[in-house]
Amino acid sequence: AHLRRGLMLNDEGLDLLGTALRSRGLAVIPSVGNFLSFDLGRSAAPVYEALLSEGIIVRPIGNYGLPNHLRVTVGTAADNQAFIDALDRVLAE
């Protein structure tokens, strides 16, 4: 029961984050794991740094040949919303 609930929450988080990112015009790499990678359409480094300064930890994946991409791990509903809110602030700058 615990495992099924965890998988369900992860799937819901993937859906929520994917929808939020796509609605902001960001291309999302499909995932069945516990994270999503997305294309910012520009260098990810400044966005990574700005998110970090807001307390949001994501992973740049330029070392995989994707310098415009970040990876975000599915968290709790509150964590996911905090990421989306911070991303909106950062992208508006």
N, C-alpha and C positions, 0 to 999 in steps of 0.2 A: 504494500500500500504506500509506504514512504517513497519507494523508488518511482512508482507510477505518478505520485504527486509531484515529485521533483522533475520528472520528464515533462509532465503537463505544464508546470510553471515555466520551464525552459522554453517549450514550444510557444507559450503565450508571450514570453519575453522576446523571442526571435521575431514573432509576428508584429508585436508592438514597435520594436526598434526598426525593423525593416520598413514598415509602413511610414513611420516618422521620418526616416532618412529619405525614402523615395519621395515623400510629399514635399520635401525640401529640395528636390531636384538632384539628389545625390544617387549615383549608381551603386547598387549593393551587390556584392558577390554572394550568390546563394549559399546557404550553410545549413547543415544538419547537426552542427556541434553546439557549443555554448557561447559562440561569439559570431559577430558579423564583421566583415571587412567592407569598407566603402570608399568610393573615389570622391575626393573633394574637388577635382577638376583644377587643382592648383597645388603647390607644394604643401605637404601635410605638416611640415616642421613648425611653422608659426601657429597653426591651429592646435597642434599637440602641446606646444609650450603654453598657449593661452588657456587651454583646458586644464593643464596641470596646475597653473596658477589659481584656478578656481577649485582645486581639490578633486578634479576628475582625472582618473588615471586611465588612459587608453594606450594602445601600443602603435607606434609608427612601424610600418612594414616596408620601408625603403630598401632594407637589406635583402628583400625578396624581389627586388626589381620593380617595386610599386611605390615610388616616391610621393605620389599624390594620394596615397591611401592611409587610412587608420583602421585599427581593429578595436572593437569594443566588445567586452564580455557581458553577457546577459547577467543582470543582477536581480535584486528584489525589485518590486514595482516602484518603490521609492528611489532606488538607485538608478533605474532606467529613466525615470522622469527627471531626476537631477541631471543626468547626462544630456537629455534632450533640451532641457532649459538652458544649461550652460552652453551647449552647442549653438543654440539660437542666439545667445548673447555674443558669443565669439564670432559667429558668421555675420552678425550685424555690424561689427566694428569695421 
